[in-house]
Amino acid sequence: MQMESEHRVPSRHSIDQQGEPDDRPLLKPEPELDSKTLEPQAKILESSQSIEEMEKKYAAYVRHDVYGKMGRGKLSLTQKFLLVPGLVVLVPIRVVAGVTILVSYYVICRVCTAFLPPNREREQEDYAHMGGWRRSVIVRTGRFLSRALLFVFGFFRIAETRSSSNEEGQLNNETVSSDQSEKLENPGAIISNHVSYIDILYHMSLSFPSFVAKRSVAKLPLVGLISKCLGCVYVQRELKSSDFKGVSGVVNERIREAHQNKFAPKMMLFPEGTTTNGDYLLPFKTGAFLAKTPVLPVIIRYPYQRFSPAWDSISGVRHVILLLCQFVNHIEVKRLPVYHPSEQEKEDPKLYAANVRKLMAHEGNLILLDIGLAEKRVYHAALNGNISMRTVLHQKDD
């Protein structure tokens, strides 16, 4: 396989048109669709826009690697030649190694949680709050095996940098005790841009945080128990508004607990609500900022030459196969200082979210683009040649 010596990171460019920001909380249920809601989106599909015109509007979801749109582009003979060894050799080896790691960690989690009842609150269930040697083993092996899985996937090296910026959001120059200083520096949540499912493996390998996941994840073989050991908060989009308030309450409690107690599991949230191609930053939903605690912003990029690890407009199976075919994959991470909200930001979660987003865009050289999941569904439908509004608006989330 060809070693990737030159990384391709698209340059920053301007966006001509931007819509209104989506300030809906991360855990807010999607509203009922009525005729007024359908009408503007229907006009988008009914217009005679070409794919090229749509790509200008929905640039955050456009792929630029050699495999083209949805990973189905026409390959040259050279690219086909490079792909064959990966399919024949790398994919089988990496699948076996990946499954072995997953099963091994499941067995470890099963042993550590044997004869222990899970922590239950508000219809949530997890093993993240147990202590002693059991928790230590789960966290330490979880971090190690997550990094091992990244290695199996071709992420041999992770380039990490830390920003020492003293811009807005830093701790004010006030006289505080050491205990107060330690508490202030303890973020309640980790905030990250969302590019791929690989993001989750990276964060697991570093800090082993809790995530917000679909309720169905808890019932998956192997992964279900692992998600409970992570302390995932499960949400179901079809639930009523009152049920979502309950889930949001659990998330806020977890964030406050992590801020107060450095030994409590951190909450890891992706406030964009969906994945992009890694060059843009979508509007932040406010769910991660309602607890009024400091947050730790993290920016993830995936430089590439042939295949982009971004999971934007490509099917999951095709993405995994092409990722495993690539001998070397690259990941760059920039960790910003803990962002401490001002009193005004604490009282206005929208302002808090917007300011953190602007800081991350500036530090990560990301382009702000005010579109969201609805536009992503429209673009995906257009790529698939599907212009049915019912199909577009009722597609399942990523």
N, C-alpha and C positions, 0 to 999 in steps of 0.2 A: 504493500500500500504506500501511497505517496505521503511523505511527511509534510506537514503544513508549516512552512517556515515564515510565510507572509500572512499576516492577519488582515482581514478586511473589516473595517469599521466605517460604515457610511458617514459622510460628513453632514454637519448640521446645516439645514436649509430652512427657509421661511415657509410658513403656511399661510395661504391667502385668506381662507375662510375658516372661521371657528364658530361652533355653536355655543349655546349656553351651557355652563358647567352643570354636571350632574351631582347635586349635593345630597342625594338620598343616602341615608345610613346604610352601611354594609349589610346589616341584618334586617332591613326593612323589606316586607313581602312585596312582590310585584303587584301593582294595582290591577283591578278588573279591567279588561279591555272592552271599551265601548266604541261606538261609531266615531266619536270625536278623536279617540286615540288612534283608531285604525286609519282614519282619513289621511293624515300627513304622511304616514309610513307607506300607505298604498300609493300615494303620488310618487314616492321615490321609485318604486318598482315599475309603475306604469309609464314613467318617463323613458325616453329613448336613449338613456345614458349607455355609453359603451363601458366595457370593463376598465379601459384606460382612464376614462373620466372618473369612474368610481374609485379607482386606486388613488387619485389625487385627494379625494375627500376622506377616504378610509386608509390613509397611508400607514397607520400604525399596525395594520393587519396584512400588509403586502410582503411577500417573500422576495428576496433578491439573490438567493443562492443559485447554483448551477442547475438545480432540479426544477426550478421554475414554479409556477402557480400550483399550489396544493401538492407539490412534490411530484407532479406529473408531466413536467416539461420534457421536450425532446433532447436526448443526450447525444453528444458526439461519440465517435468510436473510442476516443481516448477515455472519456468519462465512463463508458460502459466497461472498458477494459479494467479501469481502476475499481469498479464496483464489484466485479465478479469474485476476486479473492476475498473481499469482505463478506459476501454472501455465503461463500463456500467454507471459509475458515473461521473468520472472526465471529460471525453471528452465532453459530452453534456453540463455540467455546464460551462466549460471553453469556449466552442464555443459560447454559449449565452452571456457570460460576455464579450468575446472579440469583438463580433459583436456590442454589446451595446456601448462599448467604442469607436469603430471605427465610428459608426453612430453619436454618441454624438459629437465627434471631427469634423466630417464633417459638422454638423449643425453649430458649432461654427465658423468654417472657412467660411461657406456660409454667415453667418450673418456679420462677420467682413469684408468680401470682397464685400458685397452688394453695388451696384451702383458705384463701383470703377473699372476703366479700369485697366487691368494688365499691368505691365511693359513689353514692347516689344523691343527686340534688336536681330538682326541677326536671325530671325525666332524663337527666344526663347520667352517664356511667363512665367511670374512669379509675385507673390505678395510679395516677400521677401523684396522688397525695400520700401514698404510703412512704414510710421512712426506713431507716436502717440499711442493712446490707442489701436487701432486695432492691430498693430504689437505686442504690449505688451501682449495683451490677447492671440493672436495666439501662441506666443513663450511660455508664462508661462503655459497655458493649454496644449500645445503640449508636453512640458517636463514632466508635471505631469501625463498626460494620457499615455505617452510612458512608464513611470515607472510603472504605474498601469497595463498596458498590460503585462509587464515583470512579474509582481507579479502573474497575472492570469495564465501565462505560467509556473509558478512554480519557478521562479527566485526570491525567497523571500529575498535573501541577495546578495549584490554585493560586493565582496572583492576587494577593490581598494588600490593600493600602488603607491607611487611616488618615482622615482629614484632621488637621489641627486648626481649622477655621474658627475665628472668633466672631463670626457674624451673628445676626439675630438668633435668639434661641439659646444662647449660652447662659451659664449661671451668672447672675448679677453679682457685682462686687460688694457683697454684704458680709458682715462678720457673723460667721456661723460656727457652731461647735463641730467637732470631728464626726460625731454621730449624725448630726443634721446633714453635714456634707456628704457622708456616705449614703444616706437615705436619698438625698437629692440626685446623686449620681446613679441611682438604681432605677432604670427605666421600667415602666410597667408593661410596655409592649415593644416589640420589634416591628418596624414598618419597612416594607420592601416593595420595590417594583416587581411585577410578575411577568416573567418571560417564558418559563417552561416548568414542567413538573420536576426538572432537575433542581430548581430553586429549593424545593422542599428537602431534597437529599442534602444539599449544601447546608441549610440551616440546621438540619438534624445533626450533621457531623460537627457543627460548631457549638451550638448552645442547646440542642435537643428541646426546642420549645413546643408548646401546644398550638394546634391549628384549629381553624373553623373548617369543618368538613360536612359533606352531605350525610344525612342519617344512614343512608344505605351503606356507607363505608364501614360502619360498625358491624355489619352482618357479613362482610366479605371474608372468605377463607384466608387464614394467615394474617392478612392486613388488618382485619377487624380487631384482633387482640392487640396488635402492635399499636394501632391508633388509640386504643384505650390506655395503653401504657404511656403514650405520649401525652394523654390528657386532652384529647381533641374534644371540642364543643360541637355537637352535632346539630345541624339545622336542616329543616325540610321546607322548601319554598312553597309547597302547597298548603302549609299550615295557616291558620287564621292569624290576624294581626295580634291578638292577645297572646298567642303562643310565641310569636316572634319577639314580643316584648320580654317574655320570660327568658328566651335564649339570649337576647341582648343584655339582660340583667346579669346572667351568668358570666358573659364575657367581661362586662364592666367590673364585676366582683373579682374575677381572676386577674384582671389588669391591676386593680388596686392592691390585691393581695401580693402580687409580684413586686409592686413598688414598695410595699411595707416590709416584705420579707424576702431577702435575697436568695433564700433557699427554695422558695416557691417556684414552680415552673413558669417561665415567661410565656406570654401570648405572642404568637407570630401571626401578623395580619397583612394581607395584600389589599390595601384600600382601593385599588383600581377596579377590583371585582372581576377581572378577566385578564388573559394574557395578551401581550403585544409582541412585535418583532424585536423589541429591545432598544429601539432608537427613540421611542416616544414615551411620554408619561400622560396617562389619562387622568380625568378628574378624580379626586379622592372622595370616597364616601365617608361619612362622618362617624361611623360606628367605632372606629379605633380611637377616637379623640373625645368621646363622651365622658370618659372616666377622669379627665382633667389632670392626668399624670404625665410625667416626662416620657418621651418615646425615643427609641434608638433607630434612626434612619439608616438603611442599608441599600446600596445600589449594586445591581448585578448586571454584567454584560457578558456576551458570548462572542468573542471575535472568531471569525471563521474564514475559510478560503473556498471550500466547496459546499459543505452542508451546514445550514444554520440550525443550531439546537433549539431555536425559538419555536414554541408551539403556538403558532398564530392561525394559519389557514391551511392546515394539513391534518389528515386523519391520524389518530393515535397509533394504530398499527404501523402505518407507513412511516411515521416519524421514528418509532422505536427501531425499526429495521434499518433505516438509513443512518440513524445515530450509531448503531452498533457496527455498521459497515465501515465507519470512519475510524481509522486507526488512532488518531489523536484528536481530542476535543479540548477546547480552551474555555476557561472561565476567569473573569476578572471581577473582583469584589472591592467596593469602596465603602468603608464604614465611617459614617460621620459621627461627630460628637453627640452626646445625648442632648436632645432638644427639650428645653424647659419652657413651657408655655407661660406667657404673660397673664396677668389677671384678666385682661380683655379677651385673650384667646381661650382662657378657661370658661368664660361666660358665653363664648361664641364658638362652638365646635366647627362651624363652617370656615371661620377665619383661621382657626388653628390648623385645620386640614389643608387649607389653601396655602398657608405660609410654609408648612412642612413640604408640600409639593413643589413650591417655587424653589426652596432651598435645595431639594434633591435634584431638580432639573438643572439648576445652576452648577452644582458640584459634579453632577454626572454627565454634563453636556447633553442632556436629553431635551427633546422638543415637546413643548406643551401642546396637546391636541385635545380639544373638548368634544370628544365623541365617547361612546360607551358600548355596552353589550348589545343594545338594539341595532346599532349600526354594524356591528360585527356579524350579527345574524343576517342582515340584509346583504352584506358583501359575500358571505358564505353561500347564501342562496343563489346569488348571481353567478358565482363561480361554478355552482352545480347545475346551472341552467334551470333553476326552479324559481318561478315567479308567483307561486301560490302564497298569498298572504297568510293563510291559515298555517301552512307549513313553516314559514319564516318565523312567525310570532310565537309558535309553540314548540320550537326546537328546544331540546334540553340544553342546559348550561354545560360549559366545558368540564 
